[in-house]
Amino acid sequence: QYVEEKGIDRPEDFVMTVAPSHSFSKKKIIESIDRKMDFNDLAHMLNLELNELIDEIEKLVLNSGMRLNISYYLDEEVDPDLRDDIYDYFEDAPTIELPEACNALKDLHVDEDIIRLVRIQFYSDMAN
């Protein structure tokens, strides 16, 4: 009666909405990479485009310092010689910034996503 007289809202009267958590997708990405899941399947599962998935993996490795081994995916998707050339570039480069890497590797005619993926593996191997 007091609650009604004073116009107090009870907790069960509240409707709380919560934005989707990015930690869920981060956790799924980490678990799926640990299980060596194909990136196209993982992107589909998370309702992402492949380049968006790569964005998320970059955030985990480059920004958060997470160490992820994506070599299983690179082994299947990237020619070993091309992969070695890109990896060698990062070993000798003064920076691992993407625009500089794309410019330096333009003669290889390689897709930017491949450079990004090799950069992720390089950073995970060397910096983390």
ZIRA-V67389 format. One record per residue. N is the residue number from 1. RES is the residue in three letters. PHI is phi in whole degrees, -180 to 180 (none if undefined). NEAR is the number of other C-alpha atoms within 10 Angstrom. Layout:
n->N res->RES phi->PHI near->NEAR
n->N res->RES phi->PHI near->NEAR
This chain:
n->1 res->GLN phi->none near->6
n->2 res->TYR phi->-59 near->7
n->3 res->VAL phi->-62 near->9
n->4 res->GLU phi->-67 near->9
n->5 res->GLU phi->-65 near->7
n->6 res->LYS phi->-90 near->8
n->7 res->GLY phi->69 near->9
n->8 res->ILE phi->-85 near->9
n->9 res->ASP phi->-83 near->10
n->10 res->ARG phi->-83 near->9
n->11 res->PRO phi->-54 near->7
n->12 res->GLU phi->-71 near->6
n->13 res->ASP phi->-87 near->7
n->14 res->PHE phi->-84 near->8
n->15 res->VAL phi->-114 near->7
n->16 res->MET phi->-108 near->5
n->17 res->THR phi->-110 near->6
n->18 res->VAL phi->-126 near->6
n->19 res->ALA phi->-69 near->5
n->20 res->PRO phi->-58 near->8
n->21 res->SER phi->-85 near->8
n->22 res->HIS phi->-74 near->10
n->23 res->SER phi->-66 near->9
n->24 res->PHE phi->-65 near->9
n->25 res->SER phi->-69 near->15
n->26 res->LYS phi->-61 near->15
n->27 res->LYS phi->-63 near->11
n->28 res->LYS phi->-64 near->15
n->29 res->ILE phi->-63 near->22
n->30 res->ILE phi->-61 near->17
n->31 res->GLU phi->-62 near->12
n->32 res->SER phi->-69 near->15
n->33 res->ILE phi->-68 near->20
n->34 res->ASP phi->-60 near->12
n->35 res->ARG phi->-90 near->9
n->36 res->LYS phi->60 near->15
n->37 res->MET phi->-75 near->15
n->38 res->ASP phi->-61 near->15
n->39 res->PHE phi->-65 near->18
n->40 res->ASN phi->-65 near->14
n->41 res->ASP phi->-67 near->13
n->42 res->LEU phi->-65 near->19
n->43 res->ALA phi->-61 near->17
n->44 res->HIS phi->-61 near->12
n->45 res->MET phi->-61 near->11
n->46 res->LEU phi->-93 near->14
n->47 res->ASN phi->57 near->11
n->48 res->LEU phi->-122 near->15
n->49 res->GLU phi->-79 near->14
n->50 res->LEU phi->-59 near->16
n->51 res->ASN phi->-66 near->14
n->52 res->GLU phi->-70 near->13
n->53 res->LEU phi->-63 near->20
n->54 res->ILE phi->-62 near->19
n->55 res->ASP phi->-56 near->14
n->56 res->GLU phi->-65 near->17
n->57 res->ILE phi->-67 near->23
n->58 res->GLU phi->-59 near->21
n->59 res->LYS phi->-60 near->15
n->60 res->LEU phi->-64 near->19
n->61 res->VAL phi->-86 near->19
n->62 res->LEU phi->-78 near->17
n->63 res->ASN phi->-95 near->9
n->64 res->SER phi->-99 near->11
n->65 res->GLY phi->79 near->14
n->66 res->MET phi->-69 near->17
n->67 res->ARG phi->-103 near->18
n->68 res->LEU phi->-125 near->19
n->69 res->ASN phi->-104 near->17
n->70 res->ILE phi->-106 near->21
n->71 res->SER phi->-61 near->17
n->72 res->TYR phi->-59 near->12
n->73 res->TYR phi->-73 near->15
n->74 res->LEU phi->-62 near->16
n->75 res->ASP phi->-58 near->11
n->76 res->GLU phi->-87 near->10
n->77 res->GLU phi->-105 near->12
n->78 res->VAL phi->-123 near->17
n->79 res->ASP phi->-55 near->10
n->80 res->PRO phi->-58 near->12
n->81 res->ASP phi->-67 near->9
n->82 res->LEU phi->-64 near->15
n->83 res->ARG phi->-60 near->19
n->84 res->ASP phi->-63 near->13
n->85 res->ASP phi->-62 near->14
n->86 res->ILE phi->-68 near->23
n->87 res->TYR phi->-62 near->18
n->88 res->ASP phi->-61 near->12
n->89 res->TYR phi->-58 near->17
n->90 res->PHE phi->-66 near->19
n->91 res->GLU phi->-64 near->14
n->92 res->ASP phi->-98 near->9
n->93 res->ALA phi->-73 near->13
n->94 res->PRO phi->-73 near->9
n->95 res->THR phi->-147 near->11
n->96 res->ILE phi->-105 near->17
n->97 res->GLU phi->-63 near->12
n->98 res->LEU phi->-63 near->13
n->99 res->PRO phi->-58 near->10
n->100 res->GLU phi->-65 near->13
n->101 res->ALA phi->-64 near->19
n->102 res->CYS phi->-61 near->18
n->103 res->ASN phi->-67 near->9
n->104 res->ALA phi->-68 near->13
n->105 res->LEU phi->-101 near->17
n->106 res->LYS phi->-62 near->12
n->107 res->ASP phi->-68 near->8
n->108 res->LEU phi->-81 near->11
n->109 res->HIS phi->53 near->8
n->110 res->VAL phi->-109 near->14
n->111 res->ASP phi->-65 near->11
n->112 res->GLU phi->-57 near->16
n->113 res->ASP phi->-62 near->13
n->114 res->ILE phi->-66 near->17
n->115 res->ILE phi->-60 near->21
n->116 res->ARG phi->-61 near->22
n->117 res->LEU phi->-66 near->21
n->118 res->VAL phi->-66 near->23
n->119 res->ARG phi->-62 near->24
n->120 res->ILE phi->-60 near->24
n->121 res->GLN phi->-64 near->21
n->122 res->PHE phi->-59 near->21
n->123 res->TYR phi->-62 near->22
n->124 res->SER phi->-64 near->20
n->125 res->ASP phi->-71 near->12
n->126 res->MET phi->-96 near->9
n->127 res->ALA phi->-98 near->12
n->128 res->ASN phi->-92 near->13
